Amino acid sequence: MKYKNSIQNSITINASKETIWNFISSPGYLNKCHPFCKKNKIIKWEKDNHSDILEYLNGLIYIRKFISWKENKGYTLLIGEENKQKSMVKWEITPHKKNTSLSITVYPYFLNNYPKIISYLPYKIVVTPQLKSYLHSVLRGIKYYLDKGIIVEKNKFGSHKWFS
């Protein structure tokens, strides 16, 4: 599938790229840091085959299938309901001198099959703000867990229309 649009958010974390990688590449890590995750269950977590189930607080169940895995750099995955269209998500780690940035870019399938003239306004008014807010909360959860070592509470940074 060719994706027309993307939404990105990033955060700076006082940790090495290896520390961040070791965390975001560990099985079931969303159970510790994701503020809208009810349960993160592993399907497979092998060298070249990673997939899991993300159940949100509202009961929505998404399958995550990792399609690219680059140690200490990030990964790309497809996410969505079983047997339905999937969004693509890129996680990227960027080291700096004193800290490291983690960014998540979502290429949503929403409105992807509509002409831009029809999809532009709903995308900008609804999809972009909702996904930006979601990504901000997810990244804050990862930072919180890595900084404090404390499991992130449900809806810690506020609830979300689509996932709480």
Chimera marker file (.cmm) of the C-alpha trace (Angstrom):
<marker_set name="trace">
<marker id="1" x="0.000" y="0.000" z="0.000" r="1" g="1" b="0" radius="0.5"/>
<marker id="2" x="1.206" y="3.492" z="-0.782" r="1" g="1" b="0" radius="0.5"/>
<marker id="3" x="0.652" y="5.945" z="2.058" r="1" g="1" b="0" radius="0.5"/>
<marker id="4" x="-0.172" y="9.586" z="1.267" r="1" g="1" b="0" radius="0.5"/>
<marker id="5" x="0.294" y="11.199" z="4.658" r="1" g="1" b="0" radius="0.5"/>
<marker id="6" x="2.385" y="10.888" z="7.786" r="1" g="1" b="0" radius="0.5"/>
<marker id="7" x="2.313" y="12.213" z="11.333" r="1" g="1" b="0" radius="0.5"/>
<marker id="8" x="5.445" y="12.327" z="13.480" r="1" g="1" b="0" radius="0.5"/>
<marker id="9" x="6.298" y="13.114" z="17.052" r="1" g="1" b="0" radius="0.5"/>
<marker id="10" x="9.565" y="12.776" z="18.949" r="1" g="1" b="0" radius="0.5"/>
<marker id="11" x="11.011" y="13.113" z="22.426" r="1" g="1" b="0" radius="0.5"/>
<marker id="12" x="14.484" y="13.538" z="23.881" r="1" g="1" b="0" radius="0.5"/>
<marker id="13" x="15.474" y="10.998" z="26.522" r="1" g="1" b="0" radius="0.5"/>
<marker id="14" x="18.484" y="11.111" z="28.845" r="1" g="1" b="0" radius="0.5"/>
<marker id="15" x="19.608" y="7.607" z="27.897" r="1" g="1" b="0" radius="0.5"/>
<marker id="16" x="21.923" y="5.967" z="25.385" r="1" g="1" b="0" radius="0.5"/>
<marker id="17" x="20.671" y="4.607" z="22.081" r="1" g="1" b="0" radius="0.5"/>
<marker id="18" x="21.463" y="1.114" z="23.405" r="1" g="1" b="0" radius="0.5"/>
<marker id="19" x="19.308" y="1.616" z="26.506" r="1" g="1" b="0" radius="0.5"/>
<marker id="20" x="16.389" y="2.863" z="24.420" r="1" g="1" b="0" radius="0.5"/>
<marker id="21" x="16.846" y="0.075" z="21.866" r="1" g="1" b="0" radius="0.5"/>
<marker id="22" x="17.055" y="-2.621" z="24.542" r="1" g="1" b="0" radius="0.5"/>
<marker id="23" x="13.779" y="-1.367" z="25.962" r="1" g="1" b="0" radius="0.5"/>
<marker id="24" x="11.742" y="-0.827" z="22.760" r="1" g="1" b="0" radius="0.5"/>
<marker id="25" x="12.957" y="-4.129" z="21.282" r="1" g="1" b="0" radius="0.5"/>
<marker id="26" x="12.075" y="-6.208" z="24.346" r="1" g="1" b="0" radius="0.5"/>
<marker id="27" x="8.988" y="-8.444" z="24.210" r="1" g="1" b="0" radius="0.5"/>
<marker id="28" x="5.910" y="-6.990" z="25.912" r="1" g="1" b="0" radius="0.5"/>
<marker id="29" x="7.534" y="-3.631" z="26.677" r="1" g="1" b="0" radius="0.5"/>
<marker id="30" x="4.286" y="-1.742" z="25.978" r="1" g="1" b="0" radius="0.5"/>
<marker id="31" x="2.856" y="-3.254" z="29.186" r="1" g="1" b="0" radius="0.5"/>
<marker id="32" x="5.326" y="-1.073" z="31.116" r="1" g="1" b="0" radius="0.5"/>
<marker id="33" x="5.097" y="2.250" z="29.299" r="1" g="1" b="0" radius="0.5"/>
<marker id="34" x="2.029" y="2.618" z="27.057" r="1" g="1" b="0" radius="0.5"/>
<marker id="35" x="-0.655" y="4.762" z="28.731" r="1" g="1" b="0" radius="0.5"/>
<marker id="36" x="-3.476" y="3.316" z="26.593" r="1" g="1" b="0" radius="0.5"/>
<marker id="37" x="-2.342" y="-0.343" z="26.606" r="1" g="1" b="0" radius="0.5"/>
<marker id="38" x="-4.549" y="-2.818" z="28.418" r="1" g="1" b="0" radius="0.5"/>
<marker id="39" x="-2.366" y="-5.742" z="27.350" r="1" g="1" b="0" radius="0.5"/>
<marker id="40" x="0.613" y="-6.351" z="25.032" r="1" g="1" b="0" radius="0.5"/>
<marker id="41" x="0.828" y="-10.052" z="24.196" r="1" g="1" b="0" radius="0.5"/>
<marker id="42" x="3.561" y="-11.680" z="22.110" r="1" g="1" b="0" radius="0.5"/>
<marker id="43" x="2.676" y="-13.710" z="19.017" r="1" g="1" b="0" radius="0.5"/>
<marker id="44" x="6.323" y="-14.339" z="17.996" r="1" g="1" b="0" radius="0.5"/>
<marker id="45" x="9.519" y="-12.698" z="19.171" r="1" g="1" b="0" radius="0.5"/>
<marker id="46" x="12.371" y="-14.340" z="17.275" r="1" g="1" b="0" radius="0.5"/>
<marker id="47" x="15.503" y="-13.059" z="15.541" r="1" g="1" b="0" radius="0.5"/>
<marker id="48" x="13.867" y="-12.149" z="12.215" r="1" g="1" b="0" radius="0.5"/>
<marker id="49" x="10.201" y="-12.534" z="13.082" r="1" g="1" b="0" radius="0.5"/>
<marker id="50" x="8.513" y="-10.170" z="15.525" r="1" g="1" b="0" radius="0.5"/>
<marker id="51" x="4.779" y="-9.732" z="16.022" r="1" g="1" b="0" radius="0.5"/>
<marker id="52" x="2.502" y="-8.981" z="18.933" r="1" g="1" b="0" radius="0.5"/>
<marker id="53" x="-1.011" y="-7.994" z="19.931" r="1" g="1" b="0" radius="0.5"/>
<marker id="54" x="-1.803" y="-4.592" z="21.398" r="1" g="1" b="0" radius="0.5"/>
<marker id="55" x="-5.120" y="-4.431" z="23.233" r="1" g="1" b="0" radius="0.5"/>
<marker id="56" x="-6.148" y="-0.876" z="24.044" r="1" g="1" b="0" radius="0.5"/>
<marker id="57" x="-8.041" y="0.248" z="27.148" r="1" g="1" b="0" radius="0.5"/>
<marker id="58" x="-11.261" y="0.558" z="25.116" r="1" g="1" b="0" radius="0.5"/>
<marker id="59" x="-11.026" y="-3.083" z="23.941" r="1" g="1" b="0" radius="0.5"/>
<marker id="60" x="-9.727" y="-2.345" z="20.428" r="1" g="1" b="0" radius="0.5"/>
<marker id="61" x="-7.254" y="-5.059" z="19.391" r="1" g="1" b="0" radius="0.5"/>
<marker id="62" x="-4.444" y="-4.370" z="16.919" r="1" g="1" b="0" radius="0.5"/>
<marker id="63" x="-1.834" y="-6.742" z="15.525" r="1" g="1" b="0" radius="0.5"/>
<marker id="64" x="1.693" y="-5.348" z="15.119" r="1" g="1" b="0" radius="0.5"/>
<marker id="65" x="3.862" y="-7.093" z="12.485" r="1" g="1" b="0" radius="0.5"/>
<marker id="66" x="7.448" y="-5.828" z="12.313" r="1" g="1" b="0" radius="0.5"/>
<marker id="67" x="8.746" y="-5.569" z="8.737" r="1" g="1" b="0" radius="0.5"/>
<marker id="68" x="12.161" y="-3.970" z="9.354" r="1" g="1" b="0" radius="0.5"/>
<marker id="69" x="14.429" y="-4.397" z="12.390" r="1" g="1" b="0" radius="0.5"/>
<marker id="70" x="17.661" y="-2.380" z="12.695" r="1" g="1" b="0" radius="0.5"/>
<marker id="71" x="19.516" y="-2.884" z="15.952" r="1" g="1" b="0" radius="0.5"/>
<marker id="72" x="20.103" y="0.329" z="17.934" r="1" g="1" b="0" radius="0.5"/>
<marker id="73" x="18.448" y="2.340" z="15.125" r="1" g="1" b="0" radius="0.5"/>
<marker id="74" x="14.773" y="1.408" z="15.104" r="1" g="1" b="0" radius="0.5"/>
<marker id="75" x="12.167" y="-0.596" z="13.269" r="1" g="1" b="0" radius="0.5"/>
<marker id="76" x="9.173" y="-0.382" z="10.972" r="1" g="1" b="0" radius="0.5"/>
<marker id="77" x="5.908" y="-2.183" z="11.579" r="1" g="1" b="0" radius="0.5"/>
<marker id="78" x="2.413" y="-2.574" z="10.219" r="1" g="1" b="0" radius="0.5"/>
<marker id="79" x="-0.424" y="-2.145" z="12.711" r="1" g="1" b="0" radius="0.5"/>
<marker id="80" x="-4.161" y="-2.649" z="12.516" r="1" g="1" b="0" radius="0.5"/>
<marker id="81" x="-7.052" y="-4.964" z="13.203" r="1" g="1" b="0" radius="0.5"/>
<marker id="82" x="-6.726" y="-8.536" z="12.000" r="1" g="1" b="0" radius="0.5"/>
<marker id="83" x="-7.651" y="-8.969" z="8.304" r="1" g="1" b="0" radius="0.5"/>
<marker id="84" x="-8.155" y="-5.210" z="7.832" r="1" g="1" b="0" radius="0.5"/>
<marker id="85" x="-6.104" y="-2.345" z="6.419" r="1" g="1" b="0" radius="0.5"/>
<marker id="86" x="-2.899" y="-1.515" z="8.247" r="1" g="1" b="0" radius="0.5"/>
<marker id="87" x="-1.045" y="1.682" z="9.043" r="1" g="1" b="0" radius="0.5"/>
<marker id="88" x="2.734" y="1.732" z="8.804" r="1" g="1" b="0" radius="0.5"/>
<marker id="89" x="4.761" y="2.984" z="11.770" r="1" g="1" b="0" radius="0.5"/>
<marker id="90" x="8.478" y="3.846" z="11.883" r="1" g="1" b="0" radius="0.5"/>
<marker id="91" x="10.361" y="4.055" z="15.177" r="1" g="1" b="0" radius="0.5"/>
<marker id="92" x="13.729" y="5.815" z="14.916" r="1" g="1" b="0" radius="0.5"/>
<marker id="93" x="16.490" y="6.331" z="17.485" r="1" g="1" b="0" radius="0.5"/>
<marker id="94" x="18.852" y="9.288" z="16.953" r="1" g="1" b="0" radius="0.5"/>
<marker id="95" x="21.828" y="9.655" z="19.310" r="1" g="1" b="0" radius="0.5"/>
<marker id="96" x="23.123" y="13.103" z="20.297" r="1" g="1" b="0" radius="0.5"/>
<marker id="97" x="26.126" y="14.081" z="22.415" r="1" g="1" b="0" radius="0.5"/>
<marker id="98" x="24.349" y="14.067" z="25.790" r="1" g="1" b="0" radius="0.5"/>
<marker id="99" x="21.010" y="12.367" z="25.093" r="1" g="1" b="0" radius="0.5"/>
<marker id="100" x="19.002" y="10.476" z="22.481" r="1" g="1" b="0" radius="0.5"/>
<marker id="101" x="15.868" y="11.251" z="20.478" r="1" g="1" b="0" radius="0.5"/>
<marker id="102" x="13.148" y="8.717" z="19.837" r="1" g="1" b="0" radius="0.5"/>
<marker id="103" x="10.701" y="9.488" z="17.055" r="1" g="1" b="0" radius="0.5"/>
<marker id="104" x="7.600" y="7.688" z="15.870" r="1" g="1" b="0" radius="0.5"/>
<marker id="105" x="6.146" y="8.360" z="12.421" r="1" g="1" b="0" radius="0.5"/>
<marker id="106" x="2.710" y="6.981" z="11.550" r="1" g="1" b="0" radius="0.5"/>
<marker id="107" x="1.597" y="6.546" z="7.946" r="1" g="1" b="0" radius="0.5"/>
<marker id="108" x="-2.128" y="6.012" z="8.524" r="1" g="1" b="0" radius="0.5"/>
<marker id="109" x="-4.368" y="4.097" z="6.183" r="1" g="1" b="0" radius="0.5"/>
<marker id="110" x="-7.321" y="6.336" z="7.202" r="1" g="1" b="0" radius="0.5"/>
<marker id="111" x="-8.714" y="8.247" z="4.213" r="1" g="1" b="0" radius="0.5"/>
<marker id="112" x="-5.897" y="6.833" z="2.067" r="1" g="1" b="0" radius="0.5"/>
<marker id="113" x="-8.259" y="5.687" z="-0.693" r="1" g="1" b="0" radius="0.5"/>
<marker id="114" x="-9.953" y="9.067" z="-1.060" r="1" g="1" b="0" radius="0.5"/>
<marker id="115" x="-8.816" y="11.894" z="-3.343" r="1" g="1" b="0" radius="0.5"/>
<marker id="116" x="-6.798" y="14.537" z="-1.502" r="1" g="1" b="0" radius="0.5"/>
<marker id="117" x="-9.477" y="17.172" z="-2.158" r="1" g="1" b="0" radius="0.5"/>
<marker id="118" x="-11.950" y="15.094" z="-0.115" r="1" g="1" b="0" radius="0.5"/>
<marker id="119" x="-9.581" y="13.767" z="2.561" r="1" g="1" b="0" radius="0.5"/>
<marker id="120" x="-7.499" y="16.891" z="3.255" r="1" g="1" b="0" radius="0.5"/>
<marker id="121" x="-9.818" y="18.669" z="5.695" r="1" g="1" b="0" radius="0.5"/>
<marker id="122" x="-10.896" y="15.623" z="7.773" r="1" g="1" b="0" radius="0.5"/>
<marker id="123" x="-7.273" y="14.508" z="7.875" r="1" g="1" b="0" radius="0.5"/>
<marker id="124" x="-6.008" y="17.876" z="9.122" r="1" g="1" b="0" radius="0.5"/>
<marker id="125" x="-8.909" y="18.498" z="11.525" r="1" g="1" b="0" radius="0.5"/>
<marker id="126" x="-9.377" y="15.007" z="12.997" r="1" g="1" b="0" radius="0.5"/>
<marker id="127" x="-6.638" y="12.491" z="12.165" r="1" g="1" b="0" radius="0.5"/>
<marker id="128" x="-3.543" y="14.683" z="12.612" r="1" g="1" b="0" radius="0.5"/>
<marker id="129" x="-4.434" y="16.146" z="16.042" r="1" g="1" b="0" radius="0.5"/>
<marker id="130" x="-5.611" y="12.778" z="17.404" r="1" g="1" b="0" radius="0.5"/>
<marker id="131" x="-2.504" y="10.911" z="16.253" r="1" g="1" b="0" radius="0.5"/>
<marker id="132" x="-0.155" y="13.711" z="17.410" r="1" g="1" b="0" radius="0.5"/>
<marker id="133" x="-1.745" y="13.554" z="20.863" r="1" g="1" b="0" radius="0.5"/>
<marker id="134" x="-1.522" y="9.753" z="20.892" r="1" g="1" b="0" radius="0.5"/>
<marker id="135" x="2.147" y="9.732" z="19.872" r="1" g="1" b="0" radius="0.5"/>
<marker id="136" x="2.961" y="12.411" z="22.450" r="1" g="1" b="0" radius="0.5"/>
<marker id="137" x="1.460" y="10.271" z="25.223" r="1" g="1" b="0" radius="0.5"/>
<marker id="138" x="3.202" y="7.084" z="24.039" r="1" g="1" b="0" radius="0.5"/>
<marker id="139" x="6.590" y="8.817" z="23.862" r="1" g="1" b="0" radius="0.5"/>
<marker id="140" x="6.077" y="10.443" z="27.272" r="1" g="1" b="0" radius="0.5"/>
<marker id="141" x="5.292" y="6.987" z="28.657" r="1" g="1" b="0" radius="0.5"/>
<marker id="142" x="8.551" y="5.559" z="27.329" r="1" g="1" b="0" radius="0.5"/>
<marker id="143" x="10.533" y="8.509" z="28.704" r="1" g="1" b="0" radius="0.5"/>
<marker id="144" x="8.755" y="8.245" z="32.066" r="1" g="1" b="0" radius="0.5"/>
<marker id="145" x="9.512" y="4.542" z="32.368" r="1" g="1" b="0" radius="0.5"/>
<marker id="146" x="13.163" y="4.905" z="31.324" r="1" g="1" b="0" radius="0.5"/>
<marker id="147" x="13.704" y="7.906" z="33.627" r="1" g="1" b="0" radius="0.5"/>
<marker id="148" x="11.945" y="6.539" z="36.706" r="1" g="1" b="0" radius="0.5"/>
<marker id="149" x="11.717" y="2.761" z="36.254" r="1" g="1" b="0" radius="0.5"/>
<marker id="150" x="8.047" y="2.953" z="37.259" r="1" g="1" b="0" radius="0.5"/>
<marker id="151" x="5.267" y="1.327" z="35.223" r="1" g="1" b="0" radius="0.5"/>
<marker id="152" x="3.115" y="3.988" z="33.552" r="1" g="1" b="0" radius="0.5"/>
<marker id="153" x="-0.445" y="4.233" z="34.876" r="1" g="1" b="0" radius="0.5"/>
<marker id="154" x="-3.379" y="3.926" z="32.486" r="1" g="1" b="0" radius="0.5"/>
<marker id="155" x="-4.257" y="7.297" z="30.905" r="1" g="1" b="0" radius="0.5"/>
<marker id="156" x="-1.316" y="8.819" z="32.837" r="1" g="1" b="0" radius="0.5"/>
<marker id="157" x="-1.098" y="11.845" z="30.527" r="1" g="1" b="0" radius="0.5"/>
<marker id="158" x="-4.842" y="12.163" z="29.887" r="1" g="1" b="0" radius="0.5"/>
<marker id="159" x="-7.385" y="9.978" z="28.126" r="1" g="1" b="0" radius="0.5"/>
<marker id="160" x="-7.648" y="9.583" z="24.363" r="1" g="1" b="0" radius="0.5"/>
<marker id="161" x="-10.840" y="9.572" z="22.255" r="1" g="1" b="0" radius="0.5"/>
<marker id="162" x="-9.771" y="6.625" z="20.120" r="1" g="1" b="0" radius="0.5"/>
<marker id="163" x="-7.960" y="4.355" z="22.589" r="1" g="1" b="0" radius="0.5"/>
<marker id="164" x="-9.029" y="4.976" z="26.225" r="1" g="1" b="0" radius="0.5"/>
<link id1="1" id2="2" r="1" g="1" b="0" radius="0.2"/>
<link id1="2" id2="3" r="1" g="1" b="0" radius="0.2"/>
<link id1="3" id2="4" r="1" g="1" b="0" radius="0.2"/>
<link id1="4" id2="5" r="1" g="1" b="0" radius="0.2"/>
<link id1="5" id2="6" r="1" g="1" b="0" radius="0.2"/>
<link id1="6" id2="7" r="1" g="1" b="0" radius="0.2"/>
<link id1="7" id2="8" r="1" g="1" b="0" radius="0.2"/>
<link id1="8" id2="9" r="1" g="1" b="0" radius="0.2"/>
<link id1="9" id2="10" r="1" g="1" b="0" radius="0.2"/>
<link id1="10" id2="11" r="1" g="1" b="0" radius="0.2"/>
<link id1="11" id2="12" r="1" g="1" b="0" radius="0.2"/>
<link id1="12" id2="13" r="1" g="1" b="0" radius="0.2"/>
<link id1="13" id2="14" r="1" g="1" b="0" radius="0.2"/>
<link id1="14" id2="15" r="1" g="1" b="0" radius="0.2"/>
<link id1="15" id2="16" r="1" g="1" b="0" radius="0.2"/>
<link id1="16" id2="17" r="1" g="1" b="0" radius="0.2"/>
<link id1="17" id2="18" r="1" g="1" b="0" radius="0.2"/>
<link id1="18" id2="19" r="1" g="1" b="0" radius="0.2"/>
<link id1="19" id2="20" r="1" g="1" b="0" radius="0.2"/>
<link id1="20" id2="21" r="1" g="1" b="0" radius="0.2"/>
<link id1="21" id2="22" r="1" g="1" b="0" radius="0.2"/>
<link id1="22" id2="23" r="1" g="1" b="0" radius="0.2"/>
<link id1="23" id2="24" r="1" g="1" b="0" radius="0.2"/>
<link id1="24" id2="25" r="1" g="1" b="0" radius="0.2"/>
<link id1="25" id2="26" r="1" g="1" b="0" radius="0.2"/>
<link id1="26" id2="27" r="1" g="1" b="0" radius="0.2"/>
<link id1="27" id2="28" r="1" g="1" b="0" radius="0.2"/>
<link id1="28" id2="29" r="1" g="1" b="0" radius="0.2"/>
<link id1="29" id2="30" r="1" g="1" b="0" radius="0.2"/>
<link id1="30" id2="31" r="1" g="1" b="0" radius="0.2"/>
<link id1="31" id2="32" r="1" g="1" b="0" radius="0.2"/>
<link id1="32" id2="33" r="1" g="1" b="0" radius="0.2"/>
<link id1="33" id2="34" r="1" g="1" b="0" radius="0.2"/>
<link id1="34" id2="35" r="1" g="1" b="0" radius="0.2"/>
<link id1="35" id2="36" r="1" g="1" b="0" radius="0.2"/>
<link id1="36" id2="37" r="1" g="1" b="0" radius="0.2"/>
<link id1="37" id2="38" r="1" g="1" b="0" radius="0.2"/>
<link id1="38" id2="39" r="1" g="1" b="0" radius="0.2"/>
<link id1="39" id2="40" r="1" g="1" b="0" radius="0.2"/>
<link id1="40" id2="41" r="1" g="1" b="0" radius="0.2"/>
<link id1="41" id2="42" r="1" g="1" b="0" radius="0.2"/>
<link id1="42" id2="43" r="1" g="1" b="0" radius="0.2"/>
<link id1="43" id2="44" r="1" g="1" b="0" radius="0.2"/>
<link id1="44" id2="45" r="1" g="1" b="0" radius="0.2"/>
<link id1="45" id2="46" r="1" g="1" b="0" radius="0.2"/>
<link id1="46" id2="47" r="1" g="1" b="0" radius="0.2"/>
<link id1="47" id2="48" r="1" g="1" b="0" radius="0.2"/>
<link id1="48" id2="49" r="1" g="1" b="0" radius="0.2"/>
<link id1="49" id2="50" r="1" g="1" b="0" radius="0.2"/>
<link id1="50" id2="51" r="1" g="1" b="0" radius="0.2"/>
<link id1="51" id2="52" r="1" g="1" b="0" radius="0.2"/>
<link id1="52" id2="53" r="1" g="1" b="0" radius="0.2"/>
<link id1="53" id2="54" r="1" g="1" b="0" radius="0.2"/>
<link id1="54" id2="55" r="1" g="1" b="0" radius="0.2"/>
<link id1="55" id2="56" r="1" g="1" b="0" radius="0.2"/>
<link id1="56" id2="57" r="1" g="1" b="0" radius="0.2"/>
<link id1="57" id2="58" r="1" g="1" b="0" radius="0.2"/>
<link id1="58" id2="59" r="1" g="1" b="0" radius="0.2"/>
<link id1="59" id2="60" r="1" g="1" b="0" radius="0.2"/>
<link id1="60" id2="61" r="1" g="1" b="0" radius="0.2"/>
<link id1="61" id2="62" r="1" g="1" b="0" radius="0.2"/>
<link id1="62" id2="63" r="1" g="1" b="0" radius="0.2"/>
<link id1="63" id2="64" r="1" g="1" b="0" radius="0.2"/>
<link id1="64" id2="65" r="1" g="1" b="0" radius="0.2"/>
<link id1="65" id2="66" r="1" g="1" b="0" radius="0.2"/>
<link id1="66" id2="67" r="1" g="1" b="0" radius="0.2"/>
<link id1="67" id2="68" r="1" g="1" b="0" radius="0.2"/>
<link id1="68" id2="69" r="1" g="1" b="0" radius="0.2"/>
<link id1="69" id2="70" r="1" g="1" b="0" radius="0.2"/>
<link id1="70" id2="71" r="1" g="1" b="0" radius="0.2"/>
<link id1="71" id2="72" r="1" g="1" b="0" radius="0.2"/>
<link id1="72" id2="73" r="1" g="1" b="0" radius="0.2"/>
<link id1="73" id2="74" r="1" g="1" b="0" radius="0.2"/>
<link id1="74" id2="75" r="1" g="1" b="0" radius="0.2"/>
<link id1="75" id2="76" r="1" g="1" b="0" radius="0.2"/>
<link id1="76" id2="77" r="1" g="1" b="0" radius="0.2"/>
<link id1="77" id2="78" r="1" g="1" b="0" radius="0.2"/>
<link id1="78" id2="79" r="1" g="1" b="0" radius="0.2"/>
<link id1="79" id2="80" r="1" g="1" b="0" radius="0.2"/>
<link id1="80" id2="81" r="1" g="1" b="0" radius="0.2"/>
<link id1="81" id2="82" r="1" g="1" b="0" radius="0.2"/>
<link id1="82" id2="83" r="1" g="1" b="0" radius="0.2"/>
<link id1="83" id2="84" r="1" g="1" b="0" radius="0.2"/>
<link id1="84" id2="85" r="1" g="1" b="0" radius="0.2"/>
<link id1="85" id2="86" r="1" g="1" b="0" radius="0.2"/>
<link id1="86" id2="87" r="1" g="1" b="0" radius="0.2"/>
<link id1="87" id2="88" r="1" g="1" b="0" radius="0.2"/>
<link id1="88" id2="89" r="1" g="1" b="0" radius="0.2"/>
<link id1="89" id2="90" r="1" g="1" b="0" radius="0.2"/>
<link id1="90" id2="91" r="1" g="1" b="0" radius="0.2"/>
<link id1="91" id2="92" r="1" g="1" b="0" radius="0.2"/>
<link id1="92" id2="93" r="1" g="1" b="0" radius="0.2"/>
<link id1="93" id2="94" r="1" g="1" b="0" radius="0.2"/>
<link id1="94" id2="95" r="1" g="1" b="0" radius="0.2"/>
<link id1="95" id2="96" r="1" g="1" b="0" radius="0.2"/>
<link id1="96" id2="97" r="1" g="1" b="0" radius="0.2"/>
<link id1="97" id2="98" r="1" g="1" b="0" radius="0.2"/>
<link id1="98" id2="99" r="1" g="1" b="0" radius="0.2"/>
<link id1="99" id2="100" r="1" g="1" b="0" radius="0.2"/>
<link id1="100" id2="101" r="1" g="1" b="0" radius="0.2"/>
<link id1="101" id2="102" r="1" g="1" b="0" radius="0.2"/>
<link id1="102" id2="103" r="1" g="1" b="0" radius="0.2"/>
<link id1="103" id2="104" r="1" g="1" b="0" radius="0.2"/>
<link id1="104" id2="105" r="1" g="1" b="0" radius="0.2"/>
<link id1="105" id2="106" r="1" g="1" b="0" radius="0.2"/>
<link id1="106" id2="107" r="1" g="1" b="0" radius="0.2"/>
<link id1="107" id2="108" r="1" g="1" b="0" radius="0.2"/>
<link id1="108" id2="109" r="1" g="1" b="0" radius="0.2"/>
<link id1="109" id2="110" r="1" g="1" b="0" radius="0.2"/>
<link id1="110" id2="111" r="1" g="1" b="0" radius="0.2"/>
<link id1="111" id2="112" r="1" g="1" b="0" radius="0.2"/>
<link id1="112" id2="113" r="1" g="1" b="0" radius="0.2"/>
<link id1="113" id2="114" r="1" g="1" b="0" radius="0.2"/>
<link id1="114" id2="115" r="1" g="1" b="0" radius="0.2"/>
<link id1="115" id2="116" r="1" g="1" b="0" radius="0.2"/>
<link id1="116" id2="117" r="1" g="1" b="0" radius="0.2"/>
<link id1="117" id2="118" r="1" g="1" b="0" radius="0.2"/>
<link id1="118" id2="119" r="1" g="1" b="0" radius="0.2"/>
<link id1="119" id2="120" r="1" g="1" b="0" radius="0.2"/>
<link id1="120" id2="121" r="1" g="1" b="0" radius="0.2"/>
<link id1="121" id2="122" r="1" g="1" b="0" radius="0.2"/>
<link id1="122" id2="123" r="1" g="1" b="0" radius="0.2"/>
<link id1="123" id2="124" r="1" g="1" b="0" radius="0.2"/>
<link id1="124" id2="125" r="1" g="1" b="0" radius="0.2"/>
<link id1="125" id2="126" r="1" g="1" b="0" radius="0.2"/>
<link id1="126" id2="127" r="1" g="1" b="0" radius="0.2"/>
<link id1="127" id2="128" r="1" g="1" b="0" radius="0.2"/>
<link id1="128" id2="129" r="1" g="1" b="0" radius="0.2"/>
<link id1="129" id2="130" r="1" g="1" b="0" radius="0.2"/>
<link id1="130" id2="131" r="1" g="1" b="0" radius="0.2"/>
<link id1="131" id2="132" r="1" g="1" b="0" radius="0.2"/>
<link id1="132" id2="133" r="1" g="1" b="0" radius="0.2"/>
<link id1="133" id2="134" r="1" g="1" b="0" radius="0.2"/>
<link id1="134" id2="135" r="1" g="1" b="0" radius="0.2"/>
<link id1="135" id2="136" r="1" g="1" b="0" radius="0.2"/>
<link id1="136" id2="137" r="1" g="1" b="0" radius="0.2"/>
<link id1="137" id2="138" r="1" g="1" b="0" radius="0.2"/>
<link id1="138" id2="139" r="1" g="1" b="0" radius="0.2"/>
<link id1="139" id2="140" r="1" g="1" b="0" radius="0.2"/>
<link id1="140" id2="141" r="1" g="1" b="0" radius="0.2"/>
<link id1="141" id2="142" r="1" g="1" b="0" radius="0.2"/>
<link id1="142" id2="143" r="1" g="1" b="0" radius="0.2"/>
<link id1="143" id2="144" r="1" g="1" b="0" radius="0.2"/>
<link id1="144" id2="145" r="1" g="1" b="0" radius="0.2"/>
<link id1="145" id2="146" r="1" g="1" b="0" radius="0.2"/>
<link id1="146" id2="147" r="1" g="1" b="0" radius="0.2"/>
<link id1="147" id2="148" r="1" g="1" b="0" radius="0.2"/>
<link id1="148" id2="149" r="1" g="1" b="0" radius="0.2"/>
<link id1="149" id2="150" r="1" g="1" b="0" radius="0.2"/>
<link id1="150" id2="151" r="1" g="1" b="0" radius="0.2"/>
<link id1="151" id2="152" r="1" g="1" b="0" radius="0.2"/>
<link id1="152" id2="153" r="1" g="1" b="0" radius="0.2"/>
<link id1="153" id2="154" r="1" g="1" b="0" radius="0.2"/>
<link id1="154" id2="155" r="1" g="1" b="0" radius="0.2"/>
<link id1="155" id2="156" r="1" g="1" b="0" radius="0.2"/>
<link id1="156" id2="157" r="1" g="1" b="0" radius="0.2"/>
<link id1="157" id2="158" r="1" g="1" b="0" radius="0.2"/>
<link id1="158" id2="159" r="1" g="1" b="0" radius="0.2"/>
<link id1="159" id2="160" r="1" g="1" b="0" radius="0.2"/>
<link id1="160" id2="161" r="1" g="1" b="0" radius="0.2"/>
<link id1="161" id2="162" r="1" g="1" b="0" radius="0.2"/>
<link id1="162" id2="163" r="1" g="1" b="0" radius="0.2"/>
<link id1="163" id2="164" r="1" g="1" b="0" radius="0.2"/>
</marker_set>
